[in-house]
Amino acid sequence: MRTRFGLCVMIVCAAAMVARAEEAGAPAAEAAEDASPLLTVHVSGDTVIGDDGSMHIEVTGNVRILAYTDDPDSPRLAVRAESVKLDLEAKSVHAEGSVLMRTEAAQFRGSDLSYNMKTDELRMTDAAAGYEFELAGGHTMRGFFFGNQISRTANELVIVKGMVTPCDDPESPVIGAGAQRLVYNSTTGKVTVYGGALHLLGMRIPMFPKFSFYQGGDDEAGAPEIMLPGYSSYDGLYIPLAYEFTREGSPWLGTATVRMGTRAHPRGTVSMVTANPREQFGIHGAYDELLTDDITRRLVLSRLPEVRYTRQWAGARPIPGARGDWEVGLSAGRYRERMQDDPTPAYTDNRIAAWLEYTAHREQKRTLTGAWWGTAVTQSYYDEGDQFSDIRVEAGAGGRLADSLRGSLTLTHHFLGGESPFEFDDVDIKTEAYGTLKLACGNWWGLSGDARYDLDASSLRDYSLWLSRRTHYLTWSLGYDFSSRNVGVRVDINGLTGDTRPPETRPLISDDEVGLTPEWVHEGAVVDF
């Protein structure tokens, strides 16, 4: 098909698939049942060349495209470019020349674009991206990415020689993080910046080779890993350094970290793990790693080394209506443990451990919204003949208690057997209630706190309070942890880190430039095959 001057074409892939099945002698109903979701594509351009046999379309000159399927979870896509190639069977788009692309959640500008609607994978050069979407719990995430190249897979976003910022002006952002390479993993919520620099009020401040923080992700993500200088009572003034020694695209991820302090000897970690977060095999080593025992005491642990395997899968429904996530794991290693304030003697032993965990509504547990429950079984064996078992059950609920107040409560109980010779894998509280509260005081101030209550000892074991002050782009928080007597200061970038509210910004692509339901779709269509 070759047509000129603004032809609009609509192609329905499922119909072609049914026709091909009927030609081969298969019933149409059976073919329709096995067919992919119905894909509809509207195309307009100066020149449109289509081949219904190979399901390919090439469009050049003032190209406009709108694509969507009858699957409500599938993204709706609008594109403008100088030239576009569509593979309707593979559901892929390749566009060149002043490319504009928009979905419900994101907007993209660039000179070259490759996008697969089936896998939701994208690659763009000379790119700018703006996104805005709702997180569970009513939070909105909003920001901008600018870079020489932006690529996205099912669970990872990579920016090469670019910047991430909540500001809509890439030339002189109020605040932003520049990077030779930035990687965001949506499964863990971890953002890692390599070769970074902080942009603040027009100034560029070089940072260390690597630093990381967390935005969203699973509850296993843990505490933020900020690779910045600091002070602690154990280390004094310290400088953390990190290095990733595997190349991009490698099936393995190798990292090493070291912390140099004025009051303590250097300590560090090294690991080599497979890149797939759902099925991961890794070897981990640590020298004098700091951990917490019984909530308030610090341990120093060395892994000499540890081998670990985990496998995760989602969507299981052992109980009707309860969607859950499973994890099974196995670890083995040699460990040396001592108390921080008592350097000798240290206890050394071998340990092998296996666990099975199930969590219903994991996303609700992570965001403390709605209800969740779960259970886990862990069994450990030690070289000296000891064994330790832990069966954990928990249930929780959370959400909005009033217009300006949110809270949650989680109840956890452990059924214990045997005894562990190590402190780091023991259970601190057998039966506990963990609660959180967050109060918004107008548009600019906030107060939040959390606490752990030991139900067996009828004692409040751990609690902290945070006071926050929001500006346009930043939220400053000052907190105090009563159990560890520790004062903390945190700065969040609104819309990017924490659950802070994003600033108002201009869209990267306006409705006049490209829209998800443009008027030209409803013009008279001419179909010619």
NORHUKA-V462832 format. One record per pair of residues at least 24 apart in sequence whose ideal C-beta (glycine too) atoms are under 10 Angstrom apart, sorted by sequence separation. I is the first residue (numbers start at 0). GAP is how many residues later the second one is. If there is no record, write none. Layout:
I:GAP, I:GAP
This chain:
12:24, 13:24, 40:24, 41:24, 42:24, 58:24, 59:24, 66:24, 76:24, 77:24, 90:24, 91:24, 92:24, 105:24, 106:24, 123:24, 124:24, 125:24, 126:24, 141:24, 142:24, 143:24, 145:24, 157:24, 158:24, 174:24, 175:24, 188:24, 189:24, 190:24, 234:24, 236:24, 237:24, 249:24, 250:24, 252:24, 263:24, 281:24, 282:24, 283:24, 306:24, 307:24, 328:24, 329:24, 330:24, 353:24, 354:24, 370:24, 371:24, 372:24, 389:24, 390:24, 391:24, 408:24, 409:24, 410:24, 427:24, 428:24, 429:24, 430:24, 431:24, 443:24, 444:24, 445:24, 463:24, 465:24, 467:24, 469:24, 474:24, 12:25, 13:25, 40:25, 41:25, 57:25, 58:25, 59:25, 76:25, 77:25, 90:25, 91:25, 98:25, 104:25, 105:25, 106:25, 123:25, 124:25, 142:25, 143:25, 144:25, 145:25, 156:25, 157:25, 158:25, 173:25, 174:25, 188:25, 189:25, 190:25, 234:25, 235:25, 236:25, 237:25, 240:25, 244:25, 249:25, 250:25, 281:25, 282:25, 305:25, 306:25, 307:25, 328:25, 329:25, 352:25, 353:25, 354:25, 370:25, 371:25, 388:25, 389:25, 390:25, 408:25, 409:25, 428:25, 429:25, 430:25, 431:25, 443:25, 444:25, 474:25, 11:26, 12:26, 13:26, 39:26, 40:26, 41:26, 57:26, 58:26, 66:26, 75:26, 76:26, 89:26, 90:26, 91:26, 98:26, 100:26, 104:26, 105:26, 122:26, 123:26, 124:26, 130:26, 143:26, 156:26, 157:26, 172:26, 173:26, 174:26, 177:26, 187:26, 188:26, 189:26, 190:26, 234:26, 235:26, 236:26, 237:26, 241:26, 245:26, 248:26, 263:26, 280:26, 281:26, 305:26, 306:26, 327:26, 328:26, 352:26, 353:26, 369:26, 370:26, 371:26, 388:26, 389:26, 390:26, 407:26, 408:26, 409:26, 427:26, 428:26, 429:26, 430:26, 440:26, 443:26, 473:26, 474:26, 11:27, 12:27, 39:27, 40:27, 56:27, 57:27, 58:27, 75:27, 76:27, 89:27, 90:27, 91:27, 98:27, 104:27, 105:27, 122:27, 123:27, 145:27, 155:27, 156:27, 157:27, 163:27, 171:27, 172:27, 173:27, 177:27, 187:27, 188:27, 189:27, 231:27, 233:27, 234:27, 235:27, 240:27, 241:27, 242:27, 244:27, 245:27, 252:27, 280:27, 281:27, 304:27, 305:27, 327:27, 328:27, 351:27, 352:27, 353:27, 369:27, 370:27, 388:27, 389:27, 407:27, 408:27, 428:27, 429:27, 432:27, 440:27, 442:27, 443:27, 472:27, 10:28, 11:28, 12:28, 38:28, 39:28, 40:28, 56:28, 57:28, 64:28, 74:28, 75:28, 89:28, 90:28, 98:28, 100:28, 101:28, 102:28, 103:28, 104:28, 121:28, 122:28, 123:28, 128:28, 155:28, 156:28, 172:28, 173:28, 175:28, 177:28, 178:28, 187:28, 188:28, 234:28, 235:28, 237:28, 239:28, 253:28, 279:28, 280:28, 281:28, 302:28, 304:28, 305:28, 326:28, 327:28, 328:28, 351:28, 352:28, 367:28, 368:28, 369:28, 370:28, 387:28, 388:28, 389:28, 406:28, 407:28, 408:28, 428:28, 433:28, 434:28, 436:28, 437:28, 439:28, 440:28, 441:28, 10:29, 11:29, 38:29, 39:29, 55:29, 56:29, 74:29, 75:29, 77:29, 78:29, 80:29, 81:29, 83:29, 84:29, 86:29, 87:29, 88:29, 89:29, 90:29, 91:29, 92:29, 93:29, 94:29, 95:29, 103:29, 104:29, 121:29, 122:29, 143:29, 154:29, 155:29, 156:29, 163:29, 169:29, 171:29, 172:29, 177:29, 179:29, 180:29, 182:29, 184:29, 185:29, 186:29, 187:29, 188:29, 210:29, 229:29, 231:29, 233:29, 234:29, 237:29, 245:29, 251:29, 252:29, 253:29, 255:29, 256:29, 257:29, 258:29, 279:29, 280:29, 303:29, 304:29, 305:29, 326:29, 327:29, 350:29, 351:29, 352:29, 364:29, 367:29, 368:29, 369:29, 387:29, 388:29, 406:29, 407:29, 431:29, 445:29, 447:29, 472:29, 473:29, 9:30, 10:30, 37:30, 38:30, 39:30, 55:30, 56:30, 64:30, 74:30, 80:30, 102:30, 120:30, 121:30, 122:30, 128:30, 145:30, 154:30, 155:30, 171:30, 176:30, 184:30, 185:30, 186:30, 187:30, 188:30, 197:30, 209:30, 211:30, 226:30, 230:30, 232:30, 233:30, 234:30, 251:30, 258:30, 278:30, 279:30, 280:30, 302:30, 303:30, 304:30, 325:30, 326:30, 327:30, 350:30, 351:30, 364:30, 367:30, 368:30, 386:30, 387:30, 389:30, 405:30, 406:30, 407:30, 428:30, 431:30, 437:30, 439:30, 448:30, 467:30, 469:30, 472:30, 9:31, 10:31, 36:31, 37:31, 38:31, 54:31, 55:31, 56:31, 74:31, 80:31, 85:31, 120:31, 121:31, 144:31, 146:31, 154:31, 155:31, 170:31, 178:31, 183:31, 185:31, 186:31, 188:31, 189:31, 195:31, 207:31, 209:31, 210:31, 228:31, 229:31, 230:31, 231:31, 234:31, 258:31, 278:31, 279:31, 302:31, 303:31, 325:31, 326:31, 349:31, 350:31, 351:31, 364:31, 366:31, 367:31, 368:31, 386:31, 387:31, 388:31, 405:31, 406:31, 443:31, 445:31, 447:31, 448:31, 449:31, 450:31, 451:31, 469:31, 471:31, 8:32, 9:32, 10:32, 36:32, 37:32, 38:32, 54:32, 55:32, 62:32, 80:32, 119:32, 120:32, 126:32, 143:32, 145:32, 146:32, 147:32, 148:32, 149:32, 151:32, 152:32, 153:32, 154:32, 155:32, 163:32, 166:32, 178:32, 183:32, 184:32, 185:32, 187:32, 188:32, 189:32, 207:32, 208:32, 209:32, 224:32, 226:32, 230:32, 231:32, 234:32, 270:32, 277:32, 278:32, 279:32, 301:32, 302:32, 303:32, 324:32, 325:32, 326:32, 349:32, 350:32, 363:32, 364:32, 366:32, 385:32, 386:32, 387:32, 404:32, 405:32, 406:32, 428:32, 450:32, 467:32, 470:32, 471:32, 8:33, 9:33, 18:33, 19:33, 35:33, 36:33, 37:33, 53:33, 54:33, 55:33, 62:33, 118:33, 119:33, 120:33, 126:33, 128:33, 142:33, 152:33, 153:33, 154:33, 162:33, 183:33, 184:33, 186:33, 187:33, 188:33, 190:33, 191:33, 207:33, 208:33, 209:33, 233:33, 266:33, 268:33, 269:33, 271:33, 276:33, 277:33, 278:33, 301:33, 302:33, 323:33, 324:33, 325:33, 348:33, 349:33, 363:33, 364:33, 385:33, 386:33, 387:33, 404:33, 405:33, 427:33, 428:33, 469:33, 7:34, 8:34, 36:34, 53:34, 54:34, 55:34, 62:34, 78:34, 118:34, 119:34, 127:34, 146:34, 151:34, 156:34, 158:34, 159:34, 160:34, 162:34, 164:34, 176:34, 186:34, 187:34, 189:34, 192:34, 207:34, 208:34, 209:34, 268:34, 270:34, 277:34, 278:34, 300:34, 301:34, 323:34, 324:34, 348:34, 349:34, 363:34, 385:34, 387:34, 403:34, 404:34, 405:34, 427:34, 7:35, 8:35, 35:35, 36:35, 38:35, 53:35, 54:35, 67:35, 118:35, 120:35, 121:35, 122:35, 124:35, 126:35, 127:35, 128:35, 146:35, 188:35, 189:35, 191:35, 208:35, 266:35, 269:35, 270:35, 272:35, 273:35, 275:35, 276:35, 277:35, 300:35, 301:35, 323:35, 324:35, 326:35, 347:35, 348:35, 350:35, 352:35, 354:35, 356:35, 358:35, 359:35, 360:35, 363:35, 385:35, 389:35, 391:35, 403:35, 404:35, 6:36, 7:36, 8:36, 15:36, 36:36, 37:36, 40:36, 41:36, 42:36, 43:36, 44:36, 45:36, 46:36, 47:36, 48:36, 49:36, 51:36, 54:36, 56:36, 57:36, 58:36, 59:36, 60:36, 62:36, 63:36, 64:36, 65:36, 78:36, 104:36, 162:36, 176:36, 184:36, 263:36, 275:36, 277:36, 299:36, 300:36, 301:36, 321:36, 323:36, 324:36, 371:36, 377:36, 381:36, 384:36, 385:36, 389:36, 400:36, 403:36, 6:37, 7:37, 15:37, 36:37, 44:37, 45:37, 50:37, 59:37, 106:37, 107:37, 108:37, 109:37, 111:37, 112:37, 113:37, 114:37, 115:37, 144:37, 270:37, 272:37, 299:37, 300:37, 322:37, 323:37, 324:37, 346:37, 348:37, 350:37, 352:37, 354:37, 368:37, 372:37, 380:37, 381:37, 383:37, 387:37, 389:37, 395:37, 397:37, 400:37, 401:37, 402:37, 403:37, 5:38, 6:38, 16:38, 44:38, 49:38, 76:38, 109:38, 129:38, 298:38, 299:38, 321:38, 322:38, 323:38, 324:38, 367:38, 369:38, 371:38, 372:38, 373:38, 375:38, 376:38, 378:38, 379:38, 381:38, 382:38, 387:38, 393:38, 395:38, 397:38, 399:38, 400:38, 401:38, 403:38, 4:39, 5:39, 6:39, 8:39, 10:39, 12:39, 15:39, 44:39, 105:39, 109:39, 144:39, 298:39, 299:39, 320:39, 321:39, 322:39, 367:39, 368:39, 378:39, 381:39, 387:39, 395:39, 4:40, 5:40, 6:40, 7:40, 74:40, 76:40, 109:40, 298:40, 299:40, 317:40, 322:40, 324:40, 367:40, 379:40, 381:40, 389:40, 393:40, 411:40, 3:41, 4:41, 6:41, 8:41, 10:41, 42:41, 75:41, 297:41, 298:41, 299:41, 318:41, 366:41, 367:41, 379:41, 406:41, 2:42, 3:42, 4:42, 5:42, 12:42, 74:42, 107:42, 127:42, 296:42, 297:42, 299:42, 315:42, 317:42, 367:42, 379:42, 403:42, 404:42, 405:42, 406:42, 407:42, 409:42, 410:42, 412:42, 2:43, 3:43, 4:43, 6:43, 42:43, 73:43, 296:43, 297:43, 299:43, 316:43, 364:43, 381:43, 406:43, 411:43, 412:43, 2:44, 3:44, 10:44, 73:44, 107:44, 292:44, 296:44, 301:44, 303:44, 315:44, 363:44, 410:44, 1:45, 2:45, 40:45, 74:45, 209:45, 300:45, 305:45, 306:45, 307:45, 308:45, 309:45, 311:45, 313:45, 364:45, 379:45, 1:46, 2:46, 10:46, 73:46, 105:46, 290:46, 292:46, 299:46, 301:46, 303:46, 0:47, 1:47, 2:47, 40:47, 209:47, 283:47, 285:47, 292:47, 305:47, 309:47, 334:47, 377:47, 0:48, 1:48, 8:48, 66:48, 68:48, 193:48, 284:48, 287:48, 288:48, 291:48, 313:48, 323:48, 0:49, 38:49, 67:49, 68:49, 193:49, 277:49, 279:49, 280:49, 281:49, 283:49, 285:49, 286:49, 290:49, 313:49, 323:49, 324:49, 326:49, 328:49, 330:49, 331:49, 333:49, 377:49, 0:50, 8:50, 38:50, 40:50, 66:50, 191:50, 193:50, 282:50, 285:50, 287:50, 289:50, 311:50, 321:50, 323:50, 0:51, 321:51, 447:51, 6:52, 38:52, 40:52, 191:52, 287:52, 35:53, 36:54, 193:54, 318:54, 445:54, 5:55, 13:55, 35:55, 234:55, 287:55, 445:55, 0:56, 1:56, 4:56, 5:56, 7:56, 8:56, 9:56, 10:56, 12:56, 13:56, 233:56, 3:57, 4:57, 219:57, 5:58, 7:58, 11:58, 231:58, 442:58, 217:59, 182:61, 437:61, 439:61, 154:62, 180:63, 191:63, 233:64, 182:65, 232:65, 233:66, 180:67, 352:67, 367:67, 367:68, 350:69, 350:70, 367:70, 348:71, 350:71, 15:72, 16:72, 142:72, 348:72, 352:72, 15:73, 347:73, 348:73, 350:73, 140:74, 346:74, 347:74, 350:74, 10:75, 12:75, 140:75, 346:75, 11:76, 12:76, 40:76, 263:76, 346:76, 10:77, 138:77, 12:78, 38:78, 38:79, 36:80, 134:80, 135:80, 36:81, 134:81, 35:82, 367:82, 336:84, 338:84, 336:85, 337:85, 334:86, 335:86, 336:86, 189:87, 334:87, 336:87, 159:88, 336:88, 187:89, 334:89, 157:90, 186:90, 219:90, 334:90, 185:91, 186:91, 184:92, 219:92, 405:93, 217:94, 330:94, 233:106, 217:107, 219:107, 232:107, 233:107, 155:119, 154:121, 155:121, 300:121, 154:122, 300:122, 154:123, 298:123, 300:123, 298:124, 299:124, 300:124, 186:125, 298:125, 296:126, 292:129, 293:129, 292:130, 291:131, 292:131, 296:131, 367:131, 290:132, 291:132, 292:132, 293:132, 295:132, 366:132, 290:133, 292:133, 293:133, 294:133, 290:134, 293:134, 294:134, 288:135, 292:135, 293:135, 291:136, 219:137, 218:140, 217:141, 219:142, 218:143, 217:144, 218:144, 217:145, 220:145, 218:146, 219:146, 215:147, 217:147, 218:147, 217:148, 218:148, 216:149, 218:149, 215:150, 215:151, 218:153, 294:157, 294:159, 295:165, 294:166, 295:166, 293:167, 294:167, 291:170, 188:177, 295:185, 295:186, 297:186, 295:187, 296:187, 294:188, 295:188, 293:189, 294:189, 295:189, 291:191, 291:192, 136:226, 135:227, 136:227, 134:228, 135:228, 138:228, 136:229, 137:229, 135:230, 136:230, 138:230, 134:231, 135:231, 136:231, 137:231, 134:232, 135:232, 136:232, 135:233, 136:233, 134:234, 135:234, 232:251, 232:252, 232:253, 231:254, 136:261, 137:261, 136:262, 137:262, 136:263, 225:264, 223:266, 137:268, 136:269, 136:271, 223:273, 223:274, 214:277, 214:278, 212:279, 212:280, 214:280, 214:281, 215:281, 214:282, 215:282, 212:283, 213:283, 214:283, 215:283, 212:284, 213:284, 214:284, 212:285, 173:297, 174:297, 175:297, 173:298, 174:298, 173:299, 174:299, 172:300, 173:300, 166:305, 190:305, 165:306, 166:306, 190:306, 165:307, 164:308, 165:308, 188:308, 174:316, 176:316, 175:317, 174:318, 174:319, 176:319, 175:320, 174:321, 166:326, 165:327, 164:328, 165:328, 163:329, 165:329, 173:329, 164:330, 165:330, 164:331, 165:331, 163:332, 165:334, 167:335, 165:336, 166:336, 167:336, 168:336, 165:337, 167:337, 168:337, 166:338, 167:338, 169:338, 165:339, 167:339, 164:340, 167:340, 142:350, 142:351, 143:351, 141:352, 142:352, 143:352, 141:353, 142:353, 139:354, 140:354, 141:354, 142:354, 139:355, 140:355, 138:356, 140:356, 140:358, 138:359, 139:359, 140:359, 141:359, 142:359, 138:360, 139:360, 141:360, 142:360, 137:361, 138:361, 139:361, 140:361, 141:361, 143:361, 136:362, 138:362, 139:362, 141:362, 142:362, 145:362, 131:363, 138:363, 141:363, 144:363, 130:364, 134:364, 143:364, 131:370, 131:373, 129:375, 131:375, 129:376, 131:376, 129:377, 130:377, 129:378, 128:379, 129:379, 127:380, 127:381, 108:399, 106:400, 107:400, 108:400, 106:401, 107:401, 105:402, 106:402, 105:403, 106:403, 108:404, 101:405, 101:406, 106:406, 101:407, 106:407, 99:408, 100:408, 101:408, 99:409, 101:409, 99:410, 101:411, 101:412, 103:412, 99:413, 100:413, 101:413, 102:413, 99:414, 101:414, 79:429, 77:431, 79:433, 80:433, 79:434, 77:435, 78:435, 79:435, 77:436, 77:437, 77:438, 79:438, 76:439, 77:439, 75:440, 77:440, 74:441, 75:441, 77:443, 65:448, 67:448, 64:449, 65:449, 67:449, 63:450, 65:450, 63:451, 65:451, 65:452, 64:453, 63:454, 65:454, 65:455, 63:456, 63:457, 43:474, 41:476, 43:476, 52:476, 43:477, 49:477, 51:477, 41:478, 49:478, 50:478, 41:479, 43:479, 49:479, 41:480, 47:480, 39:481, 41:481, 43:481, 42:482, 41:483, 9:511, 7:512, 7:513, 15:513, 5:514, 7:514, 7:515, 9:515, 6:516, 7:516, 8:516, 9:516, 10:516, 5:517, 7:517, 8:517, 9:517, 6:518, 7:518, 8:518, 10:518, 6:519, 7:519, 8:519, 5:520, 6:520, 8:520, 6:521, 2:523, 0:525, 2:525, 0:526, 1:526, 0:527, 0:528
